[in-house]
Amino acid sequence: MVFLNLLTLGLWSKVGRLTHYAFDAVLISAFLAGMKRSTGLTPSFKRDKVAGENKELSGWIDKYLGVGEWVMDQSVAIAGSSGYFERTR
């Protein structure tokens, strides 16, 4: 591992850290999607205050929350088709 770190000039640890942060961001987004699905509660920030006139930032927020919805859909589909979970309702 030290040799790989020397070959990549220390970038290997930075890639790992970036991957960790990206995974955490997806988990937070999926948590928000699950909360929306189970309770109907959604984040209550005003997009005008966060993004202002910047429509691109507003689009990124929609995409970020959309990733959580997609992860939630895929997780439910995989869990529903496995034998380890069963529906009780």
N, C-alpha and C positions, 0 to 999 in steps of 0.2 A: 504494500500500500504506500509506503514511503517512497519507493522507486517511482510508482505511478504519479505521486504528487510532485516529485522532482521533474518528471518528464512533461507534465502539463503545467508547470510553473505555478502550482498552487490552485489551479482552476478546478481541480477535482472536488475539493472541499466546498468551493463556492457553488458548484452545480448541485451537490448534495443539499446544501442549505436552501438553494432556490427551489429544489424539488420538495423539500419539507414545507416551505412556506406556501407553495402552490397547493399541496395536498391539504394543508390546514385551511386554506381559503375555500377549497371545494367542500370540505367538511362543514364549514360554517354556512356556506350557501345551501348545502343539502339539509342542514338542521333547520334553516329558515323555511325551506320548502316543505319539510315535514311538519313544521309548526303551522304553516299555512293550510296544509291538507287536513290536519287533524282538528284544528281549532278554528280555522278561518282568520286567524290573526296574521297580519302582514306588517312589515316594517313601516313605521309611520313618519318617515322623514319626508320633508317637502323637497321635491326635486328642484324647485326653483331656488331654494336656499343652498342646496348642495351643488347643483350643476350651474345655476344661474342661466345665462344665455347660451351656455355651451351645450349644444345638442349632442355632440360627440360623447361627452361624459355621461349624459343621460342614456345614450345608447349602450355604453359600456356597463352601466348599472343594470340595464335590462338583460344584457347578455350574461352578466355574472349571476343574476338570479335565475336566469334560464338554465344555466349549467346545473344549478342545484336541483331544479325541477327534473332535468334529464337524468341526473344521478339517482334521484329518488325513484323515478319511473323504472329505471333499469334495476335498481336494488329490489324493488317490489316484485318485478317480473322474475328475477332470478330466485328470490326467496320463495315465491309462489310455486315455482316449478320444481323446487327441491323437496326432498322428503323430510327435511328437518323442521319445516314450518307447516302449520295447518291453520285454516281460517276458523275462527270461533264465532263469528257473527253471521 
